[in-house]
Amino acid sequence: GVKESHQMTIFRIIAAILHLGNLKIQGERDGEVCSISSEDEHLNNFCSLLGVEHSQMQHWLCHRK
């Protein structure tokens, strides 16, 4: 009973969440700092699926504020 356009949006969000779970986050300085490779294919897929800016997402996944 869900419209096809809504189904595709739901599938896109679920796929993005699954890619987010596969990110390789590297911890540094005893876990106080972390980084994500700018070439991580899962981050690229996540950003393209949700239409968010790659550099902003990379930054905010590694900063607490």
TORLUMFI-347117 format. One record per residue (C-alpha): x, y, z. Coordinates in steps of 0.001 Angstrom, whole numbers, padded with zeros to 6 digits, always signed. Example, Ala and Ser with C-alpha at 12.3 -4.5 7.8 and 13.67 -1.06 7.14 Angstrom:
BEGIN
+012300-004500+007800+013670-001060+007140
END
This chain:
BEGIN
+000000+000000+000000+003026+002331-000129+003557+004433-003254+006532+003458-005395+008145+006891-004952+007930+006514-001169+009335+002993-001392+012369+004245-003316+012963+006958-000716+012762+004395+002091+015134+002047+000243+017586+004925-000336+017595+005791+003379+018053+002162+004422+020904+001708+001932+022579+004874+003250+022327+003617+006845+023850+000289+005828+026748+002071+004114+027229+004255+007195+027651+001085+009247+030503-000031+006974+032613+003129+007348+036216+002659+008402+036802+005162+011198+040413+005348+012351+040995+006357+015953+044008+008434+016928+045456+009675+020227+043889+007014+022444+040468+007439+020857+040247+011196+021413+040454+011984+017700+039222+010047+014690+039351+010353+010933+037674+008892+007869+039485+008476+004582+038180+010863+001944+038280+007950-000519+036094+005616+001585+033593+004164-000879+030931+003732+001801+031099+007407+002742+030856+008320-000945+027802+006090-001387+026191+007425+001797+026608+011030+000654+025352+010392-002857+022303+008468-001628+021246+011217+000779+022481+014171-001261+024732+015572+001457+028101+017237+001056+030990+014789+001405+033397+017068+003292+030723+018199+005773+029664+014635+006553+033279+013552+006946+033852+016435+009363+030722+015964+011504+031107+012212+011856+034451+012866+013556+033565+015845+015779+031384+015851+018863+029844+019308+018425
END
